[in-house]
């Protein structure tokens, strides 16, 4: 299995992802996020992410009023981390973040259970999407570390 295939598989089977942004004080802030790339958890999104198997594009639903939205506005650098601790597997996608309220994308990603977070549904003004466009991947596959560039 190539490093690229390993990274793709890890992002698709992890039950959650961890998003790291940079706080106003310059220190990292990490939080658990729903792993929308996992087809067993979000089968309706598998077609969307199939088109991004090589570039490893990531989407996260988030509250517009969350701290991470302000952090991304101030510093658009971050990463998402996916892991399988019992297998000693982990992948970090490092890249540029943006927050969007693109209506089509919000509809495409929408999950009915999210009304717990966004009571007004897909049109809730507190529902936004974080986009991570990775440019580098690093990780750990058992006893082997790896890193590669997605831009070249």
C-alpha positions as CSV (number, residue, x, y, z in Angstrom):
1,X,0.0,0.0,0.0
2,X,1.4,3.4,-0.9
3,X,1.5,6.3,1.6
4,X,-1.2,8.0,-0.4
5,X,-3.5,5.0,-0.3
6,X,-2.8,4.6,3.4
7,X,-3.7,8.2,4.1
8,X,-6.9,7.9,2.1
9,X,-7.9,4.7,3.9
10,X,-7.1,6.2,7.3
11,X,-9.3,9.2,6.7
12,X,-12.1,7.0,5.5
13,X,-12.2,4.6,8.4
14,X,-11.5,6.8,11.4
15,X,-14.6,7.5,13.4
16,X,-13.7,11.1,14.1
17,X,-11.2,13.7,13.0
18,X,-9.4,16.3,15.1
19,X,-9.2,19.8,13.7
20,X,-6.4,22.2,14.8
21,X,-6.5,25.9,14.3
22,X,-4.3,28.7,15.6
23,X,-5.6,30.8,18.4
24,X,-5.2,34.6,18.8
25,X,-2.3,33.9,21.2
26,X,-0.4,31.9,18.5
27,X,-1.0,28.5,20.2
28,X,-2.8,25.6,18.6
29,X,-6.4,24.7,19.4
30,X,-7.6,21.1,18.7
31,X,-11.1,19.8,18.8
32,X,-12.9,16.6,17.8
33,X,-15.1,16.9,14.7
34,X,-17.4,14.6,12.8
35,X,-15.5,12.6,10.2
36,X,-17.7,13.2,7.2
37,X,-15.2,11.3,5.0
38,X,-16.2,8.0,6.7
39,X,-18.6,6.3,4.3
40,X,-19.9,3.9,7.0
41,X,-20.9,6.9,9.1
42,X,-22.0,9.2,6.3
43,X,-22.9,7.0,3.3
44,X,-24.8,9.9,1.6
45,X,-21.5,11.8,1.3
46,X,-19.4,9.0,-0.2
47,X,-19.9,10.2,-3.7
48,X,-18.8,13.7,-2.8
49,X,-15.5,12.5,-1.2
50,X,-14.9,9.9,-4.0
51,X,-14.1,12.9,-6.2
52,X,-11.5,14.1,-3.6
53,X,-9.7,10.8,-3.0
54,X,-6.4,12.1,-4.3
55,X,-6.5,15.7,-3.0
56,X,-8.0,14.6,0.4
57,X,-10.2,17.7,0.6
58,X,-12.0,17.9,4.0
59,X,-15.3,19.5,5.0
60,X,-16.6,20.0,8.5
61,X,-19.9,21.4,9.7
62,X,-19.5,24.0,12.3
63,X,-21.3,26.7,14.3
64,X,-20.8,30.1,12.7
65,X,-20.5,31.6,16.2
66,X,-17.7,29.1,17.3
67,X,-14.2,30.2,18.3
68,X,-12.7,28.2,15.4
69,X,-14.5,30.4,12.9
70,X,-12.8,33.5,14.3
71,X,-9.5,31.7,14.5
72,X,-9.7,30.7,10.9
73,X,-10.5,34.3,9.9
74,X,-7.4,35.4,11.7
75,X,-5.1,32.6,10.5
76,X,-6.2,30.3,7.8
77,X,-3.6,27.6,8.5
78,X,-4.5,24.3,10.2
79,X,-4.7,20.6,10.0
80,X,-7.0,17.6,10.5
81,X,-5.8,14.5,12.2
82,X,-7.2,11.0,11.8
83,X,-6.0,8.1,13.8
84,X,-6.4,4.4,14.9
85,X,-4.6,4.4,18.2
86,X,-4.8,0.6,18.7
87,X,-3.2,0.0,15.3
88,X,-0.6,2.8,15.6
89,X,-1.9,4.5,12.5
90,X,-2.3,8.3,12.2
91,X,-2.6,10.8,9.4
92,X,-2.3,14.6,9.6
93,X,-3.6,16.7,6.7
94,X,-1.9,20.1,6.8
95,X,-3.2,23.0,4.8
96,X,-5.3,26.0,4.3
97,X,-8.7,26.5,6.0
98,X,-11.7,28.6,5.0
99,X,-15.2,29.0,6.4
100,X,-18.1,29.2,3.9
101,X,-21.8,29.6,4.0
102,X,-22.2,28.4,0.4
103,X,-25.8,27.3,0.3
104,X,-25.3,24.4,-2.1
105,X,-22.5,22.9,-0.1
106,X,-24.4,23.3,3.2
107,X,-27.4,21.4,1.6
108,X,-25.1,18.8,0.2
109,X,-23.4,18.1,3.5
110,X,-26.6,18.4,5.7
111,X,-27.4,15.5,8.0
112,X,-30.9,15.4,9.7
113,X,-29.3,14.7,13.1
114,X,-27.6,18.0,12.9
115,X,-30.8,19.8,14.1
116,X,-29.4,19.1,17.5
117,X,-26.7,21.7,16.7
118,X,-28.7,23.8,14.2
119,X,-32.3,23.9,15.3
120,X,-33.4,25.9,12.2
121,X,-32.1,23.2,9.9
122,X,-29.9,23.7,6.8
123,X,-30.8,27.4,6.7
124,X,-29.8,28.0,10.3
125,X,-27.6,31.1,10.3
126,X,-25.3,29.4,12.8
127,X,-24.5,26.6,10.3
128,X,-21.3,27.0,8.3
129,X,-18.8,24.7,6.7
130,X,-15.1,24.6,7.3
131,X,-13.0,23.6,4.3
132,X,-9.5,22.2,4.6
133,X,-7.5,22.1,1.4
134,X,-4.4,20.0,2.4
135,X,-1.1,20.7,0.8
136,X,0.9,18.2,2.8
137,X,0.3,14.8,4.5
138,X,2.3,13.3,7.3
139,X,1.6,10.2,9.4
140,X,2.6,7.1,11.1
141,X,1.9,3.6,9.8
142,X,2.9,1.2,12.5
143,X,6.6,1.8,12.9
144,X,7.1,3.9,9.9
145,X,6.7,7.7,9.7
146,X,6.0,9.4,6.3
147,X,5.4,12.8,4.8
148,X,4.5,13.8,1.3
149,X,3.4,16.9,-0.6
150,X,0.1,17.2,-2.4
151,X,1.0,20.2,-4.4
152,X,3.4,18.6,-6.8
